[in-house]
């Protein structure tokens, strides 16, 4: 029961955090649509690129700050880092919500406020690596994938409920979902202050905060031969997924005329699939197939989902494609994260996962910008064809590493059976 309670605490902490993020996803492109209404040709031509830029600046700040927060959590504990970062998230959403009022003064002033809010949120929102390190602190290597799967389930549930709330609340005003996101962040801080225990004992903490240079941390984590190839594969996966995530509402609006509430239902579908996969099915599939097999199959399913989005003839066809994408991501992401975690020293979990999160954030800078550029200047479906290619390339890279592990596991399983037959 002792171990289960902190797991529930961190689950709800991540859930409420992701609810706030999910609420904003379906309305962000429509904030940029307000800028289009100014009549300025630059806003009208670069809508998808602006949306990508707002997503990219958030990820860039995470790239800069994630290793620093991970190292701080190794030195001072996970709890204070989580609480302070969540407080900043709420402040960023408040600025975002008031930005619409600045449009009457100048659309460029509104755009500046939007970017400022995303910068603040990105600086303080790089806390997922700390949450992952929290799970690593309180689980055994054998159960770590299940624990990380619980974080994935919180992600899925947050993205399922968040966009639905965002779509419904946007009917009362575009800023309403953003202010609700701010309130949820402040509630999250209060919840964590009273309910979240520290997971890292003083005797296991580092004595100094290691280099906060994100490029140094990325270089350090990539020098680890045990995880380098897995990280390269994850980079390609996140490049595809982050582009889809930031561009989807623009894509569905331009191609099928979707409103914020329509996009909300699509994100509910992918979130529900992620919850089912990571919260329930993953627990049953892991003991039977193992992390390596699930990662490989998940990437193939993700690639099919991206191509399905690109060739969908009507809006309804987006649903099966996005469900495939959610199922594949739900299988591949926690399995790969667990494989990385199991290949590093326990005392360096926070720093390694922080470096990994920084690398992921770097791809989340490039992914939205690339998707926005492809959508504005190549073709509205181009980001999804490119996403399928990226995931396919990731599968090729990672399968080359994981196939030997699958074969070793099969040989190890066959050896006891052979010995038993010889004894008989």
QUIJODA-V907854 format. One record per residue. N is the residue number from 1. RES is the residue in one small letter. OMEGA is omega in whole degrees, 0 to 359 (none if undefined). D_FIRST is the distance of its C-alpha to the first C-alpha in Angstrom with 1 decimal. Layout:
n: [N,N]
res: [RES,RES]
omega: [OMEGA,OMEGA]
d_first: [D_FIRST,D_FIRST]
//
This chain:
n: [1,2,3,4,5,6,7,8,9,10,11,12,13,14,15,16,17,18,19,20,21,22,23,24,25,26,27,28,29,30,31,32,33,34,35,36,37,38,39,40,41,42,43,44,45,46,47,48,49,50,51,52,53,54,55,56,57,58,59,60,61,62,63,64,65,66,67,68,69,70,71,72,73,74,75,76,77,78,79,80,81,82,83,84,85,86,87,88,89,90,91,92,93,94,95,96,97,98,99,100,101,102,103,104,105,106,107,108,109,110,111,112,113,114,115,116,117,118,119,120,121,122,123,124,125,126,127,128,129,130,131,132,133,134,135,136,137,138,139,140,141,142,143,144,145,146,147,148,149,150,151,152,153,154,155,156,157,158,159,160,161,162,163,164,165,166,167,168,169,170,171,172,173,174,175,176,177,178,179,180,181,182,183,184,185,186,187,188,189,190,191,192,193,194,195,196,197,198,199,200,201,202,203,204,205,206,207,208,209,210,211,212,213,214,215,216,217,218,219,220,221,222,223,224,225,226,227,228,229,230,231,232,233,234,235,236,237,238,239,240,241,242,243,244,245,246,247,248,249,250,251,252,253,254,255,256,257,258,259,260,261,262,263,264,265,266,267,268,269,270,271,272,273,274,275,276,277,278,279,280,281,282,283,284,285,286,287,288,289,290,291,292,293,294,295,296,297,298,299,300,301,302,303,304,305,306,307,308,309,310,311,312,313,314,315,316,317,318,319,320,321,322,323,324,325,326,327,328,329,330,331,332,333,334,335,336,337,338,339,340,341,342,343,344,345,346,347,348,349,350,351,352,353,354,355,356,357,358,359,360,361,362,363,364,365,366,367,368,369,370,371,372,373,374,375,376,377,378,379,380,381,382,383,384,385,386,387,388,389,390,391,392,393,394,395,396,397,398,399,400,401,402,403,404,405,406,407,408,409,410,411,412,413,414,415,416,417,418,419,420,421,422,423,424]
res: [x,x,x,x,x,x,x,x,x,x,x,x,x,x,x,x,x,x,x,x,x,x,x,x,x,x,x,x,x,x,x,x,x,x,x,x,x,x,x,x,x,x,x,x,x,x,x,x,x,x,x,x,x,x,x,x,x,x,x,x,x,x,x,x,x,x,x,x,x,x,x,x,x,x,x,x,x,x,x,x,x,x,x,x,x,x,x,x,x,x,x,x,x,x,x,x,x,x,x,x,x,x,x,x,x,x,x,x,x,x,x,x,x,x,x,x,x,x,x,x,x,x,x,x,x,x,x,x,x,x,x,x,x,x,x,x,x,x,x,x,x,x,x,x,x,x,x,x,x,x,x,x,x,x,x,x,x,x,x,x,x,x,x,x,x,x,x,x,x,x,x,x,x,x,x,x,x,x,x,x,x,x,x,x,x,x,x,x,x,x,x,x,x,x,x,x,x,x,x,x,x,x,x,x,x,x,x,x,x,x,x,x,x,x,x,x,x,x,x,x,x,x,x,x,x,x,x,x,x,x,x,x,x,x,x,x,x,x,x,x,x,x,x,x,x,x,x,x,x,x,x,x,x,x,x,x,x,x,x,x,x,x,x,x,x,x,x,x,x,x,x,x,x,x,x,x,x,x,x,x,x,x,x,x,x,x,x,x,x,x,x,x,x,x,x,x,x,x,x,x,x,x,x,x,x,x,x,x,x,x,x,x,x,x,x,x,x,x,x,x,x,x,x,x,x,x,x,x,x,x,x,x,x,x,x,x,x,x,x,x,x,x,x,x,x,x,x,x,x,x,x,x,x,x,x,x,x,x,x,x,x,x,x,x,x,x,x,x,x,x,x,x,x,x,x,x,x,x,x,x,x,x,x,x,x,x,x,x,x,x,x,x,x,x,x,x,x,x,x,x,x,x,x,x,x,x,x,x,x,x,x,x,x,x,x,x,x,x,x,x,x,x,x,x]
omega: [180,183,183,183,176,178,178,179,182,177,182,176,179,180,182,177,182,174,179,179,182,179,185,187,184,183,183,180,181,167,179,177,174,178,177,184,177,181,178,183,182,178,184,182,191,184,182,180,177,177,177,179,178,175,184,182,174,181,179,178,175,178,180,191,184,179,179,178,178,179,176,179,174,183,188,180,183,189,182,179,180,185,182,181,180,177,177,178,180,179,178,180,178,178,179,183,181,184,182,181,182,183,182,177,179,176,179,176,176,180,178,179,178,179,178,180,180,177,180,180,179,180,185,185,182,189,183,179,178,176,177,178,177,178,180,180,192,178,174,178,182,184,187,181,178,179,178,175,177,175,177,178,176,174,183,180,178,178,178,183,183,179,178,177,180,180,180,182,181,177,177,181,185,183,185,179,182,178,174,177,177,179,179,178,179,175,180,178,181,179,181,181,184,191,187,178,176,183,186,180,183,183,179,183,176,183,180,174,183,185,179,176,185,180,176,181,177,179,180,184,179,177,179,184,183,186,188,183,177,180,178,177,179,176,181,178,183,175,179,187,181,176,178,185,182,188,192,182,175,180,184,177,183,188,186,178,180,171,182,183,176,177,179,181,178,178,174,181,181,178,179,178,179,178,180,183,187,181,186,185,182,180,179,184,184,181,184,187,181,185,185,181,181,178,182,180,180,180,177,180,178,180,177,179,179,180,177,177,184,187,182,182,178,181,181,181,176,185,178,180,182,177,174,180,179,179,180,178,179,177,190,190,180,179,180,179,178,178,177,182,183,183,180,180,182,182,182,183,183,182,181,178,174,176,177,178,177,178,177,179,178,178,179,168,184,184,179,179,179,180,179,180,179,182,183,192,177,180,184,180,186,180,185,170,178,178,177,178,180,180,176,178,177,180,180,181,187,180,177,178,189,180,176,178,179,180,178,179,179,178,179,179,182,184,179,180,179,180,180,180,179,179,178,none]
d_first: [0.0,3.8,5.5,5.0,6.2,9.1,9.9,10.5,12.4,14.6,15.1,16.6,18.4,20.1,20.7,22.6,24.4,25.6,26.6,29.1,30.4,30.7,32.6,35.3,35.8,38.1,40.2,40.9,43.9,45.4,45.4,47.5,49.6,50.5,51.9,53.9,55.6,57.3,59.7,59.3,59.9,57.4,54.5,55.8,56.1,52.8,50.3,47.9,48.4,47.5,44.3,43.6,44.5,42.1,39.3,40.6,40.9,37.2,36.3,38.9,37.2,33.9,35.7,37.0,33.9,30.9,31.7,32.2,28.9,27.1,28.9,28.3,24.5,25.0,27.1,25.5,21.9,20.4,19.8,23.5,24.8,22.8,23.8,27.5,27.9,26.6,29.1,31.9,31.0,31.7,35.0,36.1,35.6,37.7,40.6,40.3,40.6,43.7,45.4,47.0,49.1,50.8,52.4,55.3,56.1,55.7,53.7,53.4,51.9,49.3,48.6,48.2,45.6,43.6,43.6,42.8,39.7,38.5,39.2,37.1,34.2,34.5,34.6,31.4,29.7,29.2,25.5,24.1,24.4,22.4,19.6,19.9,19.9,16.7,15.1,17.1,15.8,12.1,12.9,15.1,18.6,18.0,15.2,16.8,19.0,16.2,14.6,18.1,18.8,16.2,18.5,21.4,20.2,20.0,23.5,24.7,23.5,24.9,28.1,28.3,28.0,29.6,32.9,33.1,32.8,35.2,37.7,37.6,37.7,40.5,42.7,42.7,43.6,42.8,41.2,38.9,36.1,36.3,35.9,33.0,31.4,32.2,30.6,27.3,27.3,27.8,25.1,22.8,23.8,23.2,19.7,18.8,20.5,18.4,15.0,14.8,13.9,15.9,14.8,18.0,18.7,22.4,23.4,22.6,24.6,28.1,31.0,33.0,32.6,34.2,36.9,36.2,39.1,37.5,40.3,39.8,36.1,36.9,39.6,37.2,34.5,37.3,38.7,35.7,37.2,33.9,32.9,36.2,37.1,33.7,34.0,37.5,36.4,33.7,36.4,38.5,35.7,35.0,38.7,39.1,36.0,36.6,40.2,39.3,36.7,39.3,42.3,41.2,42.1,45.5,46.0,45.2,47.4,50.3,50.3,49.2,49.4,45.8,44.8,41.5,40.1,41.2,39.3,36.3,36.2,36.6,33.6,31.6,32.5,31.4,28.2,27.4,28.2,25.9,23.0,23.8,24.3,21.5,18.8,19.7,22.7,21.7,18.8,21.4,24.2,22.7,22.3,25.8,27.8,26.1,26.0,29.8,31.0,28.9,30.2,33.8,33.7,32.0,34.8,37.5,36.1,35.9,39.6,40.6,38.9,40.8,44.1,43.4,43.1,46.4,48.4,47.0,50.2,48.8,45.8,44.1,44.0,41.7,38.8,38.7,39.3,36.5,34.1,35.1,34.5,31.0,30.1,31.6,29.9,26.5,27.1,28.9,27.3,23.6,25.0,27.6,25.2,22.9,26.1,27.2,24.0,24.1,27.7,27.4,26.4,22.9,24.5,26.4,23.7,24.4,28.1,28.4,26.3,28.3,31.5,30.5,29.8,33.2,34.9,33.4,34.6,38.0,38.2,37.2,40.2,42.5,41.1,41.8,45.2,46.2,45.2,47.1,50.1,50.2,49.9,52.6,55.1,54.6,53.3,50.6,49.0,49.3,45.8,44.3,46.7,45.9,42.2,42.7,44.7,42.1,39.3,41.7,42.5,38.8,38.4,41.4,40.2,36.6,37.6,39.9,37.0,34.5,37.0,37.2,33.5,33.6,36.5,34.9,31.8,34.3,36.3,33.3,32.3,35.9,36.5,34.5,36.2,39.6,39.0,38.1,41.3,43.4,42.1,43.1]
//
